[in-house]
Amino acid sequence: MTADEGLLAIPSLPPAAPPRTGLGRWLRKGHRLDESEAAAAAPWGRVLWLTGVDYFSTLGYQPAIALLAAGALSPVATLILVAVTLLGAVPVYAQVARRSYAGQGSIAMLESLLPGWSGKLLVLALLGFAATDFVITMTLSAADAAQHAVENPLLQPYLGEHNILLTLLLLFLLAVVFLTGFEEAIGLAGMVVVPYLGLTLVILARGIVEIARHPDLLSNWRADLTAYGDGPALLLAAALMFPRLALGLSGFETGVSVMPLVAGDPGDRPGAPPRGRIRATRKLLLSAALIMSVMLALSSLVTTVLVPREAYVEHGPAAGRAIAYLAHQLLGGLFGTVYDLWTIAILGFAGASAMTGLLHLIPRYMPRFGMAPQWTIYRRPMVLLLFSVCVLVTLAFQADVEAQGGAYATGVLVLMLSAAFAVAVELWREPRTTAGGRPHRVLSLYFWIVTVVFAFTLVDNVVARPEGVVIASLFVVGILAAAAASRFRRATELRVLDLRFVDPQSQALWSAMAGRKVNLVPVRVSSPVDRARKAQELRAHYRVEGPLAFVHVALMDNRSEFLAPLRLRVRREGQDFVLEVSGATAIANTIAYVSELLDPKTLFLGLTGQDLMTQAFRYLLFGEGESGLMVYKILVRHWAATPEADVRPKIFLMSDST
């Protein structure tokens, strides 16, 4: 029998009724987020700009952050940041792209390391940090764009101090783009990022010319560096400053989360690792890192040498906008205003890659866990939900960029640390050598070193800005609460993917039973003696017409799974039948599923009479509990959603010792 033979299935969920209103039809229009999105796939060079609106937009504030944190050490600390990017982040996420190519990122790798509820809780916690990273990316970037707008000399008279309203407007425009579609977002990203990088290069080139004309500026900077000591002492001081520049590492997790939008090769086979898409994504990650490394190195040098200290301190004219400050100083008010407008555009659209990441991340985990409503697999409802969350976060922080910085850095660093850890563990567990003969254990040790670097960076940030952990914890608690509520609400779905027969004889016997020909009797203990006693009791106390079909359900080891395929063996036992079902996630849901497929005349359900609260927790966590009552509840819910059937089986609830 082939893998597809002997397959009998009904949906694990009642078929969704068509939306009755125009709004409902509009919300469900388009592809499902938990499925392949080949139609929207684009060459990696185009998707690069979608990742870049987040990554490259940090140039709007990263040089100023580096100046404020490190002063004259900023260029040296930035070079360490570049080294960590190219030697740490790029290799880590190149490995992640090879192992997690459906948009789940490093979280998918960690999920496989811990089975059961521990793995689910780890995934939910990491989703909380991912939500922190991606949501704060949207709100912080929009708030910074608003700040650039209100501080521009030409725009300030018209905008006043309406930072919050302008931030909300930018978030609304971002949501409108994604309500339209992903292709529109990709196209708009390129139109925003490419001119911004070009304008930034013009400013940095003009800054280098200014430094060449006034070599004393460079000499003064070198003199300031001597205060930190000689070479080793200087590097040590810069290394201790490096964690405060960690926002310059953002963009890698979103880089792999948008992988479903990257076109692969025509030779990529369905069901196999898409090697073309993996190669393209690695090119995307490396290209983004190289572009950003050059821009960071140049901007840190130019801003450190040319921006006076009184300008970049808190509330100074260059605070949070060092490059924009130089644009006005070196190239005039008109060019500076044009640069401000483009900075506003890229910062306002910087949340595009974060929005894309969340739209590909959450629907691939939480609905599969039974921990999110089914409507979360559709793009438009999810966009509206994320927009609502961003509005709440913006109002809570009053669109304050500085107040959100700690949470942003915490989310970014937790995800990068988890990615490095997952890669190190995976390489340690894989075969001893790669195809080229390189020992995997040696590669694993390298990534353990990278893990330590990211761990140091995270700890330093947490110590310096503990509020980031508090804010991230609120996101984690919110994810956990929503997951628990959804799992409770969806517990009475059928929760079965499909049913397969173990042999042709089972399929033939099933066909002979189906269609109101047998009486279904679930049993907790399956043995000839127990079944004989049960049959005798039923025929003595009930009017039983026709054979009995005893069904025994064996649960899978991992009870935390929400959906699972079943395997069924059917055999005769005298005039009766025995059904042995294996691989179930929950006993009651499986019995209800089998009953709906078999369509018996009568369903005899046993009651244990044990404490209902204890049984309820056993059912929710381990798929056991008071199965008789739960089968009745599940069937009633399913029947309410499928009213087309005319005849239902008679159900008897009775005290049961077997």
For each residue, the residues with C-beta under 8 A, 3 or more apart:
1: 5 6 501 503 504
2: 5
3:
4: 7
5: 1 2
6: 1 500 501 502 503 504 506 507
7: 4 498 499 500
8: 498 499 500 501 507 510 597
9: 497 498 499
10: 494 593 596 597
11: 14 15 494
12: 493 494 495 496 497 563 593
13: 16 374 493 494
14: 11 637 638 641 642
15: 11 641 642
16: 13 374
17: 20 641
18: 25
19: 23 24 25 27 28
20: 17 24
21: 24 25
22: 25 26
23: 19 26 27
24: 19 20 21 27 28
25: 18 19 21 22 28 29
26: 22 23 29 380
27: 19 23 24 375 378 380 381
28: 19 24 25 375 378 380
29: 25 26 380
30: 181 378 379 380
31: 35 37 39 40 379
32: 35 363 377 378
33: 359 360 363 364 376 377 378 379 382
34: 363 364 367 368 377
35: 31 32
36: 260
37: 31 40 41 182 260 261
38: 41
39: 31
40: 31 37 181 182 183 260 261
41: 37 38 260 261 262 263 264
42: 46 47 183 186 261 262 263
43: 46 47 262 263 280
44: 47 48 262 263 280 281 283 284
45: 48 284
46: 42 43 49 50 186 187 190
47: 42 43 44 50 51 186 258 261 262 284
48: 44 45 51 52 284 287 288
49: 46 52 53 186 189 190 192 193 194
50: 46 47 53 185 186 189 258 261 352 353 356
51: 47 48 54 55 251 254 255 258 284 288 353
52: 48 49 55 56 57 189 193 251 288 291 353
53: 49 50 56 57 189 192 193 346 349 350 351 352 353
54: 51 57 58 137 141 250 251 254 350 351 352 353 354
55: 51 52 58 250 251 254 255 288 292 353
56: 52 53 59 193 196 197 288 291 292 295 346
57: 52 53 54 60 141 196 346 347 349 350
58: 54 55 61 62 247 248 250 251
59: 56 62 63 200 295 296 299 323
60: 57 144 145 148 320 321 323 324 343 346 347
61: 58 64 65 144 247 320 321 401
62: 58 59 65 66 245 247 248 296 299
63: 59 66 67 74 296 299 300 303 322 323
64: 61 67 68 303 312 318 319 320 321 322
65: 61 62 68 69 244 245 247 320 405
66: 62 63 69 70 74 77 78 244 245 248 300 303 304
67: 63 64 70 71 74 303 304 307 312 318 322
68: 64 65 312 313 314 319
69: 65 66 74 77 241 244 245
70: 66 67 73 74 76 77 238 241 244 245
71: 67 74 224 304 309
72: 221 224 225 227 228 304
73: 70 76 77 225 228 234 237 238 241
74: 63 66 67 69 70 71 77 78 300 303 304
75: 78 79 297 300 301 304
76: 70 73 79 80 225 234 235 238
77: 66 69 70 73 74 80 81 238 239 241 242 244 245 300
78: 66 74 75 81 82 245 248 296 297 300
79: 75 76 82 83 238 297
80: 76 77 83 84 235 238 239 242
81: 77 78 84 85 242 245 246 248 249 296
82: 78 79 85 86 293 296 297
83: 79 80 86 87 88
84: 80 81 87 88 89 242 249 453 457
85: 81 82 88 89 90 248 249 289 292 293
86: 82 83 89 90 289 290 293
87: 83 84 90 91 450
88: 83 84 85 91 92 420 450 453 454
89: 84 85 86 92 93 249 252 289 416
90: 85 86 87 93 94 252 285 286 289
91: 87 88 94 95 446 447 450
92: 88 89 95 96 252 416 419 420 423 447 450
93: 89 90 96 97 252 253 255 256 285 419
94: 90 91 97 98 282 285 286
95: 91 92 98 99 423 426 427 447
96: 92 93 99 100 105 106 109 256 419 422 423
97: 93 94 100 101 256 259 278 281 282 285
98: 94 95 101 273 278
99: 95 96 108 109 423 426
100: 96 97 104 105 106 107 108 109 256
101: 97 98 259 273 274 277 278 281
102: 108 259 260 364
103: 256 257 258 259 260 360 361 364
104: 100 107 108 257 360 361 364 365
105: 96 100 108 130 253 256 257 357 361 415 419
106: 96 100 109 110 253 256 415 418 419 422 423
107: 100 104 110 111 123 126 127 130 361 365 418
108: 99 100 102 104 105 111 112
109: 96 99 100 106 112 113 419 422 423 426
110: 106 107 113 114 119 122 123 126 418 421 422
111: 107 108 114 119 122 123
112: 108 109 119
113: 109 110 119 422 425
114: 110 111 118 119 122
115: 118 119 557 558 560
116: 119 120 558 559 560
117: 120 121 559 560 621
118: 114 115 121 122
119: 110 111 112 113 114 115 116 122 123 560
120: 116 117 123 124 369 371 560
121: 117 118 124 125 480
122: 110 111 114 118 119 125 126
123: 107 110 111 119 120 126 127 365 369
124: 120 121 127 128 371 476 479 480 483
125: 121 122 128 129 476 479 480
126: 107 110 122 123 129 130 414 415 418
127: 107 123 124 130 131 361 362 365 366 479
128: 124 125 131 132 472 473 475 476 477 478 479 480
129: 125 126 132 133 410 411 414 415 418 472 475 476
130: 105 107 126 127 133 134 253 357 358 361 411 415
131: 127 128 134 135 358 362 411 475 478 479
132: 128 129 135 136 407 408 410 411 471 472 475 476
133: 129 130 136 137 250 253 354 408 411 412 414 415
134: 130 131 137 138 254 351 354 355 357 358 361 411
135: 131 132 138 139 354 358 386 389 390 393 475
136: 132 133 139 140 393 404 407 408 411 471
137: 54 133 134 140 141 250 254 350 351 353 354 408
138: 134 135 141 142 171 174 350 351 354 355 386 390
139: 135 136 142 143 167 171 351 390 393 394 397 399 404
140: 136 137 143 144 401 404 405 408
141: 54 57 137 138 144 145 347 348 350 351
142: 138 139 145 146 167 170 171 174 347 348 350 351 390 394 399
143: 139 140 146 147 163 167 394 397 399 400 401 404
144: 60 61 140 141 147 148 320 347 401
145: 60 141 142 148 149 166 167 170 343 344 345 347 348 350
146: 142 143 149 150 163 164 166 167 170 344 399
147: 143 144 150 151 163 320 321 401
148: 60 144 145 151 152 321 324 340 343 344 347
149: 145 146 152 155 159 166 340 344
150: 146 147 155 156 159 160 161 162 163 166
151: 147 148 156 317 321
152: 148 149 155 156 336 337 340
153: 156 333 337
154: 157 333 337
155: 149 150 152 158 159 337 340
156: 150 151 152 153 159 160
157: 154 160
158: 155
159: 149 150 155 156 162 166
160: 150 156 157
161: 150
162: 150 159 165 166
163: 143 146 147 150 166 167 398 399
164: 146 167 168 394 395 398 399
165: 162 168 169
166: 145 146 149 150 159 162 163 169 170
167: 139 142 143 145 146 163 164 170 171 394 399
168: 164 165 171 172 391 394
169: 165 166 172 173
170: 142 145 146 166 167 173 174 348
171: 138 139 142 167 168 174 175 351 387 390 391 394
172: 168 169 175 176 387
173: 169 170 176 177 348
174: 138 142 170 171 177 178 348 349 351 352 355 387
175: 171 172 178 179 355 383 384 386 387
176: 172 173 179 180
177: 173 174 180 184 185 188 349 352
178: 174 175 181 182 185 352 355 356 359 379 383
179: 175 176 380 383 384
180: 176 177 184 185
181: 30 40 178 184 185
182: 37 40 178 185 186 261 356
183: 40 42 186 187
184: 177 180 181 187 188
185: 50 177 178 180 181 182 188 189 352 355 356
186: 42 46 47 49 50 182 183 189 190 261
187: 46 183 184 190 191
188: 177 184 185 191 192 349 352
189: 49 50 52 53 185 186 192 193 349 352 353
190: 46 49 186 187 193 194
191: 187 188 194 195
192: 49 53 188 189 195 196 342 345 346 349
193: 49 52 53 56 189 190 196 197 346
194: 49 190 191 197 198
195: 191 192 198 199 342
196: 56 57 192 193 199 200 342 343 345 346
197: 56 193 194 200 201 291 295
198: 194 195 201 202
199: 195 196 202 203 327 338 339 342
200: 59 196 197 203 204 295 299 323 339
201: 197 198 204 205 295
202: 198 199 205 206 331
203: 199 200 206 207 302 323 326 327 330 331 339
204: 200 201 207 208 295 298 299 302 323
205: 201 202 208 209
206: 202 203 209 210 326 330 331
207: 203 204 210 211 302 303 305 306 326 330
208: 204 205 211 212 298 302
209: 205 206 212 213
210: 206 207 213 214 217 306 330
211: 207 208 214 215 217 218 302 305 306
212: 208 209 215
213: 209 210
214: 210 211 217
215: 211 212 218 219
216: 219 220
217: 210 211 214 220 221 305 306
218: 211 215 221 222 305
219: 215 216 222 223
220: 216 217 223 224 305
221: 72 217 218 224 225 304 305
222: 218 219 225 226
223: 219 220 226
224: 71 72 220 221 227
225: 72 73 76 221 222 228 234
226: 222 223 229
227: 72 224
228: 72 73 225 233 234 237 238
229: 226 232 233 234 237
230: 233 234
231: 234 235
232: 229 235 236
233: 228 229 230 236 237
234: 73 76 225 228 229 230 231 237 238
235: 76 80 231 232 238 239
236: 232 233 239 240
237: 73 228 229 233 234 240 241
238: 70 73 76 77 79 80 228 234 235 241 242
239: 77 80 235 236 242
240: 236 237 243 460
241: 69 70 73 77 237 238 244 245
242: 77 80 81 84 238 239 245 246 457
243: 240 246 456 457 458 460 461 464
244: 65 66 69 70 77 241 460 461 464
245: 62 65 66 69 70 77 78 81 241 242 248
246: 81 242 243 249 409 412 413 457 461
247: 58 61 62 65 250 405 408 409 412
248: 58 62 66 78 81 85 245 292 296
249: 81 84 85 89 246 252 412 413 416
250: 54 55 58 133 137 247 254 408 412
251: 51 52 54 55 58 254 255 288 292 353
252: 89 90 92 93 249 255 256 285 416 419
253: 93 105 106 130 133 256 257 357 412 415 416 419
254: 51 54 55 134 137 250 251 257 258 353 354 356 357
255: 51 55 93 251 252 258 281 284 285 288 353
256: 93 96 97 100 103 105 106 252 253 259 281 285
257: 103 104 105 253 254 356 357 360 361
258: 47 50 51 103 254 255 261 262 353 356 357 360
259: 97 101 102 103 256 262 277 281
260: 36 37 40 41 102 103 360
261: 37 40 41 42 47 50 182 186 258 356
262: 41 42 43 44 47 258 259 277 280 281 284
263: 41 42 43 44 276 277 280
264: 41 268 274 275 276 277 278 280
265: 268 274 275 276 277 279
266: 276
267: 275 276
268: 264 265 272 274 275 276 277
269: 272
270:
271:
272: 268 269
273: 98 101 278
274: 101 264 265 268 277 278
275: 264 265 267 268 278 279
276: 263 264 265 266 267 268 279 280
277: 101 259 262 263 264 265 268 274 280 281
278: 97 98 101 264 273 274 275 281 282
279: 265 275 276 282 283
280: 43 44 262 263 264 276 277 283 284
281: 44 97 101 255 256 259 262 277 278 284 285
282: 94 97 278 279 285 286
283: 44 279 280 286 287
284: 44 45 47 48 51 255 262 280 281 287 288
285: 90 93 94 97 252 255 256 281 282 288 289
286: 90 94 282 283 289 290
287: 48 283 284 290 291
288: 48 51 52 55 56 251 255 284 285 291 292
289: 85 86 89 90 285 286 292 293
290: 86 286 287 293 294
291: 52 56 197 287 288 294 295
292: 55 56 85 248 251 288 289 295 296
293: 82 85 86 289 290 296 297
294: 290 291 297 298
295: 56 59 197 200 201 204 291 292 298 299
296: 59 62 63 78 81 82 248 292 293 299 300
297: 75 78 79 82 293 294 300 301
298: 204 208 294 295 301 302
299: 59 62 63 200 204 295 296 302 303 322 323
300: 63 66 74 75 77 78 296 297 303 304
301: 75 297 298 304 305
302: 203 204 207 208 211 298 299 305 306 326
303: 63 64 66 67 74 207 299 300 306 307 312 318 322 323 326
304: 66 67 71 72 74 75 221 300 301 307
305: 207 211 217 218 220 221 301 302
306: 207 210 211 217 302 303 326 329 330
307: 67 303 304 311 312 318 322 325 326
308: 311 312
309: 71 312 313
310: 313 316
311: 307 308 316 317 318 319 325
312: 64 67 68 303 307 308 309 316 318 319 322 325
313: 68 309 310 316 319
314: 68 319
315: 319
316: 310 311 312 313 319
317: 151 311 325
318: 64 67 303 307 311 312 321 322 325 326
319: 64 68 311 312 313 314 315 316
320: 60 61 64 65 144 147 401
321: 60 61 64 147 148 151 318 324 325 343
322: 63 64 67 299 303 307 312 318 325 326
323: 59 60 63 200 203 204 299 303 326 327 339
324: 60 148 321 327 328 336 339 340 343
325: 307 311 312 317 318 321 322 328 329
326: 203 206 207 302 303 306 307 318 322 323 329 330
327: 199 203 323 324 330 331 335 336 339 340
328: 324 325 331 332 333 335 336
329: 306 325 326 336
330: 203 206 207 210 306 326 327
331: 202 203 206 327 328 335 336 339
332: 328 335 336
333: 153 154 328 336 337
334: 337 338
335: 327 328 331 332 338 339
336: 152 324 327 328 329 331 332 333 339 340
337: 152 153 154 155 333 334 340 341
338: 199 334 335 341 342
339: 199 200 203 323 324 327 331 335 336 342 343
340: 148 149 152 155 324 327 336 337 343 344
341: 337 338 344 345
342: 192 195 196 199 338 339 345 346
343: 60 145 148 196 321 324 339 340 346 347
344: 145 146 148 149 340 341 347 348
345: 145 192 196 341 342 348 349
346: 53 56 57 60 192 193 196 342 343 349 350
347: 57 60 141 142 144 145 148 343 344 350
348: 141 142 145 170 173 174 344 345
349: 53 57 174 177 188 189 192 345 346 352
350: 53 54 57 137 138 141 142 145 346 347 353 354
351: 53 54 134 137 138 139 141 142 171 174 354 355 390
352: 50 53 54 174 177 178 185 188 189 349 355 356
353: 50 51 52 53 54 55 137 189 251 254 255 258 350 356 357
354: 54 133 134 135 137 138 254 350 351 357 358
355: 134 138 174 175 178 185 351 352 358 359 383 386
356: 50 178 182 185 254 257 258 261 352 353 359 360
357: 105 130 134 253 254 257 258 353 354 360 361
358: 130 131 134 135 354 355 361 362 382 386
359: 33 178 355 356 362 363 379 382 383 386
360: 33 103 104 257 258 260 356 357 363 364
361: 103 104 105 107 127 130 134 257 357 358 364 365
362: 127 131 358 359 365 366 372 376 382
363: 32 33 34 359 360 366 367 372 376 377 382
364: 33 34 102 103 104 360 361 368
365: 104 107 123 127 361 362 368 369 371
366: 127 362 363 369 371 372 376 483 486
367: 34 363 370 371 372 373 374 376 377
368: 34 364 365 562 563
369: 120 123 365 366 372 483 487 560 562
370: 367 486 487 490 491 493 495 562 563
371: 120 124 365 366 367 482 483 484 486 487 562
372: 362 363 366 367 369 376 482 483 486
373: 367 376 486 489 490
374: 13 16 367 377
375: 27 28 378 381
376: 33 362 363 366 367 372 373 381 382 385
377: 32 33 34 363 367 374
378: 27 28 30 32 33 375 381 382
379: 30 31 33 178 359 382 383
380: 26 27 28 29 30 179 383 384
381: 27 375 376 378 384 385
382: 33 358 359 362 363 376 378 379 385 386
383: 175 178 179 355 359 379 380 386 387
384: 175 179 380 381 387 388
385: 376 381 382 388 389
386: 135 138 175 355 358 359 382 383 389 390
387: 171 172 174 175 383 384 390 391
388: 384 385 391 392
389: 135 385 386 392 393
390: 135 138 139 142 171 351 386 387 393 394
391: 168 171 387 388 394 395
392: 388 389 395 396
393: 135 136 139 389 390 396 397 404
394: 139 142 143 164 167 168 171 390 391 397 398 399
395: 164 391 392 398
396: 392 393
397: 139 143 393 394 400 403 404
398: 163 164 394 395 403
399: 139 142 143 146 163 164 167 394
400: 143 397 403 404
401: 61 140 143 144 147 320 404 405
402: 405
403: 397 398 400 406 467
404: 136 139 140 143 393 397 400 401 407 408 471
405: 65 140 247 401 402 408 409 465 468
406: 403 409 410 461 465 466 467 468 471
407: 132 136 404 410 411 467 468 471 472
408: 132 133 136 137 140 247 250 404 405 411 412 468
409: 246 247 405 406 412 413 461 465 468
410: 129 132 406 407 413 414 458 461 462 465 468 469 471 472
411: 129 130 131 132 133 134 136 407 408 414 415 468 472 475
412: 133 246 247 249 250 253 408 409 415 416
413: 246 249 409 410 416 417 454 457 458 461
414: 126 129 133 410 411 417 418 458 472
415: 105 106 126 129 130 133 253 411 412 418 419
416: 89 92 249 252 253 412 413 419 420 454
417: 413 414 420 421 451 454 455 458
418: 106 107 110 126 129 414 415 421 422
419: 92 93 96 105 106 109 252 253 415 416 422 423
420: 88 92 416 417 423 424 447 450 451 454
421: 110 417 418 424 425 451
422: 96 106 109 110 113 418 419 425 426
423: 92 95 96 99 106 109 419 420 426 427 447
424: 420 421 427 428 444 447 448 450 451
425: 113 421 422 428 429 444
426: 95 99 109 422 423 429 430
427: 95 423 424 430 440 441 443 444 447
428: 424 425 440 441 444
429: 425 426
430: 426 427 440
431: 440
432: 439 440 441
433: 437 438 439 440
434: 437 438 440 443
435:
436:
437: 433 434
438: 433 434 442 443
439: 432 433 442 443
440: 427 428 430 431 432 433 434 443 444
441: 427 428 432 444 445
442: 438 439 445 446
443: 427 434 438 439 440 446 447
444: 424 425 427 428 440 441 447 448
445: 441 442 448 449
446: 91 442 443 449 450
447: 91 92 95 420 423 424 427 443 444 450 451
448: 424 444 445 451 452
449: 445 446 452 453
450: 87 88 91 92 420 424 446 447 453 454
451: 417 420 421 424 447 448 454 455
452: 448 449 455 456
453: 84 88 449 450 456 457
454: 88 413 416 417 420 450 451 457 458
455: 417 451 452 458 459
456: 243 452 453 459 460
457: 84 242 243 246 413 453 454 460 461
458: 243 410 413 414 417 454 455 461 462
459: 455 456 462 463
460: 240 243 244 456 457 463 464
461: 243 244 246 406 409 410 413 457 458 464 465 468
462: 410 458 459 465 466 468 469
463: 459 460 466
464: 243 244 460 461
465: 405 406 409 410 461 462 468
466: 406 462 463 469 470
467: 403 406 407 470 471
468: 405 406 407 408 409 410 411 461 462 465 471 472
469: 410 462 466 472 473
470: 466 467 473 474
471: 132 136 404 406 407 410 467 468 474 475
472: 128 129 132 407 410 411 414 468 469 475 476
473: 128 469 470 476 477
474: 470 471 477 478
475: 128 129 131 132 135 411 471 472 478 479
476: 124 125 128 129 132 472 473 479 480
477: 128 473 474 480 481
478: 128 131 474 475 481 482
479: 124 125 127 128 131 475 476 482 483
480: 121 124 125 128 476 477 483 484
481: 477 478 484 485
482: 371 372 478 479 485 486
483: 124 366 369 371 372 479 480 486 487
484: 371 480 481 487 488
485: 481 482 488 489
486: 366 370 371 372 373 482 483 489 490
487: 369 370 371 483 484 490 491 562 620
488: 484 485 491 620
489: 373 485 486
490: 370 373 486 487 493 562
491: 370 487 488 586 619 620
492: 589 630 633 634 637
493: 12 13 370 490 589 634 637
494: 10 11 12 13 589 592 593 596 634 638
495: 12 370 562 563 564 585 586 589 590 593
496: 12 499 563 564 565 566 584 585 589 590 593
497: 9 12 563 564 565 566
498: 7 8 9 565 566
499: 7 8 9 496 565 566 567 568 581 593 594 597
500: 6 7 8 565 566 567 568
501: 1 6 8 504 506 507 510 567 568 569 570
502: 6 506 567 568 569
503: 1 6 506 507 569
504: 1 6 501 507 508
505: 508 509 570 571
506: 6 501 502 503 509 510 568 569 570 571
507: 6 8 501 503 504 510 511 570
508: 504 505 511 512
509: 505 506 512 513 570 571 572 577
510: 8 501 506 507 513 514 568 570 598
511: 507 508 514
512: 508 509 517
513: 509 510 517 518 547 549 570 577 598
514: 510 511 517 597 598 599
515: 599
516: 599 600 601 647 649
517: 512 513 514 546 547 600 601
518: 513 546 547 548 549 577 598 600 601
519: 538 544 545 546 547 548 549 600 601 602 603 604
520: 549 551 591 594 595 598 600 602 603 604 649
521: 534 535 538 548 549 550 551 604
522: 550 551 552 553 587 591 604 605 606 627 628 631
523: 526 530 531 534 550 551 552 606 658
524: 552 606 627 656 658
525: 530 552 658
526: 523 530 531 550 552 578 580
527: 530 531
528: 531 532 573
529: 532 533
530: 523 525 526 527 533 534 658
531: 523 526 527 528 534 535 550 573 576 578
532: 528 529 535 536
533: 529 530 536 537 658
534: 521 523 530 531 537 538 550 658
535: 521 531 532 538 539 548 576
536: 532 533 539 540
537: 533 534 540 541
538: 519 521 534 535 541 542 544 548 604
539: 535 536 542 544
540: 536 537
541: 537 538
542: 538 539 602 604 652
543:
544: 519 538 539 548 602
545: 519 601
546: 517 518 519 601
547: 513 517 518 519 575 576 577
548: 518 519 521 535 538 544 576 577
549: 513 518 519 520 521 576 577 578 579 598 600
550: 521 522 523 526 531 534 573 576 577 578 579
551: 520 521 522 523 579 580 581 591 594
552: 522 523 524 525 526 578 579 580 581
553: 522 581 584 587 590 591
554: 580 581 582 583 584
555: 559 584 585 586 587 622 623 624
556: 559 561 564 582 583 584 585
557: 115
558: 115 116 561
559: 116 117 555 556 585 586 621 622 623
560: 115 116 117 119 120 369
561: 556 558 564 585
562: 368 369 370 371 487 490 495 585
563: 12 368 370 495 496 497 585
564: 495 496 497 556 561 583 584 585
565: 496 497 498 499 500 583
566: 496 497 498 499 500 581 582 583 584 590 593
567: 499 500 501 502 581 582 583
568: 499 500 501 502 506 510 579 580 581 594
569: 501 502 503 506 579 580 582
570: 501 505 506 507 509 510 513 577 578 579 580
571: 505 506 509 577 578
572: 509 576 577 578
573: 528 531 550 576 577 578
574:
575: 547
576: 531 535 547 548 549 550 572 573
577: 509 513 518 547 548 549 550 570 571 572 573
578: 526 531 549 550 552 570 571 572 573
579: 549 550 551 552 568 569 570 594
580: 526 551 552 554 568 569 570
581: 499 551 552 553 554 566 567 568 584 590 594
582: 554 556 566 567 569
583: 554 556 564 565 566 567
584: 496 553 554 555 556 564 566 581 587 589 590 623
585: 495 496 555 556 559 561 562 563 564 589 590 623
586: 491 495 555 559 589 590 619 623 624
587: 522 553 555 584 590 591 623 624 625 627
588: 591 592 619 623 625 627 628 630 631 634
589: 492 493 494 495 496 584 585 586 592 593 623 630 634
590: 495 496 553 566 581 584 585 586 587 593 594
591: 520 522 551 553 587 588 594 595 627 631
592: 494 588 589 595 596 631 634 635 638
593: 10 12 494 495 496 499 566 589 590 596 597
594: 499 520 551 568 579 581 590 591 597 598
595: 520 591 592 598 599 600 603 631 635 649
596: 10 494 592 593 599 635 638
597: 8 10 499 514 593 594
598: 510 513 514 518 520 549 594 595
599: 514 515 516 595 596 649
600: 516 517 518 519 520 549 595 603 649
601: 516 517 518 519 545 546 649 650
602: 519 520 542 544 649 650 651 652
603: 519 520 595 600 631 649 650 651 652
604: 519 520 521 522 538 542 652 654
605: 522 627 628 629 631 632 651 652 653 654 656
606: 522 523 524 627 628 654 655 656 657 658
607: 626 628 629 653 654 655 656
608: 615 626 628 656
609: 655
610: 614 615 626
611: 614 615
612: 615 616 626
613: 616 617
614: 610 611 617 618
615: 608 610 611 612 618 619 624 625 626
616: 612 613 619 620 625 626
617: 613 614 620 621 625
618: 614 615 621 622 624 625
619: 491 586 588 615 616 622 623 624 625 626 627 630
620: 487 488 491 616 617 625
621: 117 559 617 618
622: 555 559 618 619 625
623: 555 559 584 585 586 587 588 589 619
624: 555 586 587 615 618 619 627
625: 587 588 615 616 617 618 619 620 622 630
626: 607 608 610 612 615 616 619 629 630
627: 522 524 587 588 591 605 606 619 624 630 631
628: 522 588 605 606 607 608 631 632 653 656
629: 605 607 626 632 633 653
630: 492 588 589 619 625 626 627 633 634
631: 522 588 591 592 595 603 605 627 628 634 635
632: 605 628 629 635 636 651 653
633: 492 629 630 636 637
634: 492 493 494 588 589 592 630 631 637 638
635: 592 595 596 631 632 638 639 648 651
636: 632 633 639 640
637: 14 492 493 633 634 640 641
638: 14 494 592 596 634 635 641 642
639: 635 636 642 643 645 648
640: 636 637 643
641: 14 15 17 637 638
642: 14 15 638 639 645
643: 639 640
644:
645: 639 642 648
646:
647: 516
648: 635 639 645
649: 516 520 595 599 600 601 602 603
650: 601 602 603
651: 602 603 605 632 635
652: 542 602 603 604 605
653: 605 607 628 629 632
654: 604 605 606 607
655: 606 607 609
656: 524 605 606 607 608 628
657: 606
658: 523 524 525 530 533 534 606
